[in-house]
Amino acid sequence: MAEYNLWHEFKKGLWQEIPPFRIALGMCPALAVTNSATNGIAMGLATFFVLLCANISVSAIRKIVPSQVRIATYVVIIALYVTVADMFLAAMFPPISKALGPYVPLIVVNCIILGRAEGFAQKHPIVPSIMDALGIGIGFTLSLALMGSIRELLGFGSILDIKLLGNWFEPWIIMILPAGAFFVFGFLVAIVNYLSSKKPAETHGH
Amino acid sequence: MDVILIFISASIVNNIVLSYFLGICPFVGVSNKTESALNMGLATTFVMTLTAAITWPVWTYVLVKFNIPFLQYVAFIIVIAALVQFVEMFIRKSSPHLYRALGIYLPLITTNCAVLGLALFMVLRDYNYIESIFFGFGTGVGFTIAILMMSGIREELEYADVPPVFQGISITLIIAGMMALAFMGFAGLIR
């Protein structure tokens, strides 16, 4: 059995492969629910939960599933965990569940989760798969929290419903509308590109 | 009259890509050539109309009737995956020419979140059967309009001098933002 560098599997999700900026997966929720920091974090955590459970399950059954039906199997596994997450949110945090609306069930088709199942968990044992899910999940949650904070700050002058900017600030309504999501995301991708182009190129191995 | 309003609302005013952010992956991934964008749009429209036509009876006559709505997501995703597979087999048999044109795009539609999103919105808004089919068709047309416009802009963009850090996804998203702004102008069309 090959030695796994667990720290590396964890760490790569935080910058080197941080979704959705470095690997362009899971863009739909990143754009749709980041109109406030709270929604972004809730969505990130829900995705994190599903990703972790799906990675563990897929990794655990990776030797039993015939490769012809693997995608269908993974999708059904993911849909089950999404149902769990959705019912949990609806029962414990009704306002957040209402704000996220149909975007919680849409985690089923979030390409990050299927991408990690197909690209990582089905080829690796459980422990590295857990580390992979932790890294990517935390990276994704941080990205959504960042986007949510930027849009909430510019659109309402607050972060997490705490007023940060005074009355002099004229809110940019555009930032909480759909167009603002595209602009913020586009500029964040450009910033990440700029920062990583200054770093030595050796980190970009795939 | 209502069905026409639903069609216009789904295709233009509440465009699934530009105001609900669904189907962003193919919107960014397959929009660099007009021809492939058009094929992707047509294939998606076809699958979306069928999805609406099939998930509605599944929801009403199976899930609601037997009181198992918590199986909604699992049932819908299986219906969509099976449908895409079936459509692929059917087109391959009946029209090899169309199959060559759509071939590689068909399997991608299963993971297009706009298709599942459409089924979920349909249930959420309580449409009847006829309305659902028009909603599905309108959503597909809206997706085709958005991806076709984006591909036209990106073909022109090849000759533009975009700063290196903005190239690729970044500039595509910023253009999409401008398109979303332009589409907001239609908002007055339907209350």
Interface residues (C-beta under 8 A of the other chain):
Chain A: A24 L25 M27 C28 L31 A32 A72 V75 V76 A79 L80 V82 T83 D86 M87 G101 P102 P105 L106 V108 V109 N110 C111 L114 I174 L177 P178 A179 G180 A181 F182 F183 F185 G186 F187 V189 A190 I191 N193 Y194 S197
Chain B: L18 S19 Y20 F21 L22 G23 I24 C25 V28 F70 L71 Q72 Y73 V74 I77 I78 A81 T111 N112 C113 L116 G117 L120 F121 L124 P164 V165 F166 G168 I169 S170 I171 T172 L173 I174 A176 G177 M178 A180 L181 M184
